[in-house]
């Protein structure tokens, strides 16, 4: 999604439980093109109960969509692409 939709109006970030070194190793092993943060306060802010989970969050930090079965179609519509 970062490759297709990334830019000034959209970014992908990853959150994972664990330490920073684990996040770095995971990101490298999967060749991710977006940042992955470990033990982020965002787990609490977004009430993350299970992983993986996908949210579409607006620039103010509000969740505008969740449980995204078809995230790419929702993003294309939301970003008018």
RAZI-V844453 format. One record per backbone hydrogen bond with DSSP energy under -0.5 kcal/mol. CO is the residue of the C=O (numbers start at 1). NH is the residue of the N-H. Records with the same first field share a line. If there is no record, write none. Layout:
# RAZI-V844453
CO = NH, NH
This chain:
# RAZI-V844453
1 = 5, 6
2 = 6
7 = 10
10 = 7
14 = 37
16 = 39
19 = 23
20 = 24
21 = 25
22 = 26
23 = 27
24 = 28
25 = 29
26 = 30
27 = 31, 32
28 = 31
35 = 14
37 = 16
40 = 43
41 = 44, 45
42 = 46
43 = 48
44 = 47
54 = 67, 68
55 = 57
56 = 64, 65
58 = 61
62 = 58
65 = 56
67 = 69
68 = 71
70 = 74
71 = 75
72 = 76
73 = 77
74 = 78
75 = 79
76 = 81
77 = 80
